[in-house]
Every structure is written in structure tokens, then in C-alpha cells.
Amino acid sequence: MTAPPRMTSSGASTRVVRGLASAGRDWRVIAVALVLIVPATLFGSIILMTPSPSILFGGGAAENCAEAATGESAAGAADVSQTAQGDIPGDYLELYKKFGKQIGVQWNVLAAIGKRETNHGRSTLPGVRSGTNYAGAAGPMQFLISTWGGQAKMKIEPGINGYASDGDGDGYGDVYNPADAILGAAKMLKRNGAPDDLRRAIFVYNRATWYVDQVLEIAKRYAATGDIVLPPEADPACDSGYVDSAPDDVVRKILEYALAQRGKPYRWGGTGPDAFDCSGIIYMAYRNAGLTIPRTTFGQWPFGAKIEEGKEQPGDLVFFNAGPGTSKDSPGHVGMIVSPGKMIEARCTLCGPIKVTTYRDRPNIVGFTRPLENETVIEQLKRAQT
């Protein structure tokens, strides 16, 4: 047997040093790899868990906002779960989606209320097809006759005090007609906080927390995603579309301020920064552009140049005959146009937060004005340019 070579102390030391040097190089390589790989992995995970914004994937929110503006959505049909398809009659499903989109509330919440109230009109209990139930409710969406407008069927005309609606275009609001009733229910939900504050809106519909919980649970089952989401037109990501539609920089500044107040509460006499009333948000939005207009609705109505209906544009005002002590010549409520058919408004203490909503379906419109064509505003703009 050959004896193994004897290692001298100097040889052993050299090998140890070389080993440490090699190990050092290996650790440096590993450290560099970790610096590159870990952040990339974390970033990739975040991307996979986050809805894809347009800045990353060239679509996302901007595409949905365009769909909301045109009324077209490839995902619309796909959002209906198999449960909904099997449980909701076809004509009712069409109405829930049509009026949910038109008014700006979640279709599946509308459908959940229809399910909970009368099983989409299929219940044979009193009050569904005629008369009222023990509580005085009637129709497929179970409106109290007093809440509907005082009569089960009535001609739709200005001044109706209730949610009576004409969903089928016959000129009458019939509480037993599914189209009329579902449109009325959508308006009631919108009036009381939907699509943002759903729990409040549903609670006003039927004042019981267990009812709210049941409706929300059914609504989740009806959506293919299993969730309740904001309609695209109510998503803050769509604000850029409103601002981009501004005809000039002045209107852009007005819209930017007004839209930034969404979600804040209504407060009578409020001019911000934490709460506003209907004319207060408009007054402050114009101030953001360096312009002074009257503070109150009663002052704003005669101030702007009158605009023909259909000719209104972003930054214009729309007035309503609403509120105590108001009339057609002295409207008590005002909103600001952000796009055709849509306005931003601070409506009332019980109406939910400041939000973008529709106005063409709103009763008691008095007219439209354009403050930017008032002579004093024109002078303010001229002075700002010099």
C-alpha cells in the first residue's frame, strides 16, 4: 500500500485560502442572482394578483371605460353565472341587465332583489300579480303603492312623487309590469347610494340587515366572478375619459376638481374640503379654474347662458325642480355635466356620496346653462390671459 502524500502546513493553508476565495466568488454570483431574480419574481406575482392597468398591458381599465361609454361589452354576457342562467327567466334577465346598465347599478343586485321578493315574478302569493300583500307591497319588485307614486298604474308625467317608471315605453308606470317595476327598483337603488354604498341602498329598499345580507349573497351567486363590482362608468379609473373629453383647459380644471370629490358626503351649505352641497361643489370647481360664479343654485340658474337640451357639454350645468320652496323658475338642485347623459352631483344627505350619475332619466329637469358664456366669466378669462 502506498502511503498518501503528506500535506505540509503551507500547502494546507494555500488550499484553504483558494477554497475561501472560490466560495467568495460563488456567493457573489448567488447574491447578484438573488438581487435580480427576487424582485422580478415579486413583481410578477404582484402583476398576476392585480387587475391589469393599461400602462402595463395596453388595455384594462381604459378598454372597460370605452365599453361603458359605447354601451358595448364582450364580458357582459360572460358575467352571468350558470346559477343565474338556470334560475332567472330570460325576459327578466334581459331587463335586469338593461336597466342596471341604463341607471348605473349592478344588474346582479337588481336580480337578487327580484329573487328575494317574488322569485322573479313567479311567486303566487298575494300582491305579486294583483292587489297587495299584508304589508301593502305590490308587483314583482314589491313596491309599496305610496312609494311607487300613489297608484298601482299611473301616467308618467312631470311631478310624480315616487318611483313609478315606464320601462316598456307605453307611457304608464305599472307596478305589476316587470319592465316598469325593475326600472323603478333600479332608480330607487341609485337614489339611495348604489352602486357605491350598496348596503345602505338595499337597507332603504327593505329595512332589515338580514335582508341586505341575503340580497348580497344571492347577487354574488348570480355573477360569474362570484363578486359584486362597480359598473365601469362608476369606476374612478374612468375619470380620465371624462377629463379627456373637456373642450379646453379651463373645463378640464373644472372637471378635475369636481371628479376628485367623488365619495365625499353631502352637507347643506358645504363648500369642502370634506363635504359639499349641490351648488357648493360646482362653485368650488369653477374656483379651481380661477373663476367666480354665484354660490347657490338659485344664483347659478339665471347666471349662465341657457343651452338647448341635447347641446349641453362638459362643464355645463343641469337644473332640477327639486327641494322645498323651488319651482320651474327657481330650481333647487343642480348637477354638472361630465359627458353626454352623465353629471356629477351632491344630491342630498340621504342620497349617498357625491358621484357620477345619469340625468336624462331624471324627472323635473328645468334646463341647462353654460356659466362660461356669462359676460363676467368671459371678462375673468380675458384678465387671466393678460
Secondary structure as UniProt FT lines:
FT   HELIX           9..49
FT   HELIX           54..57
FT   HELIX           61..70
FT   HELIX           75..78
FT   HELIX           82..87
FT   HELIX           90..103
FT   HELIX           107..118
FT   TURN            119..122
FT   TURN            126..127
FT   TURN            134..135
FT   STRAND          137..138
FT   TURN            139..142
FT   STRAND          143..144
FT   HELIX           145..148
FT   STRAND          153..155
FT   TURN            158..159
FT   STRAND          172..174
FT   TURN            175..176
FT   HELIX           178..191
FT   TURN            192..196
FT   HELIX           198..205
FT   HELIX           209..222
FT   TURN            224..225
FT   HELIX           232..234
FT   HELIX           236..238
FT   HELIX           239..244
FT   HELIX           249..260
FT   TURN            261..263
FT   TURN            268..269
FT   HELIX           278..288
FT   TURN            289..290
FT   HELIX           297..303
FT   STRAND          305..307
FT   TURN            309..310
FT   TURN            314..315
FT   STRAND          317..320
FT   TURN            324..325
FT   TURN            328..329
FT   STRAND          333..339
FT   TURN            340..341
FT   STRAND          342..345
FT   TURN            349..350
FT   STRAND          355..358
FT   TURN            360..361
FT   STRAND          365..370
FT   HELIX           371..373
FT   HELIX           375..385
//
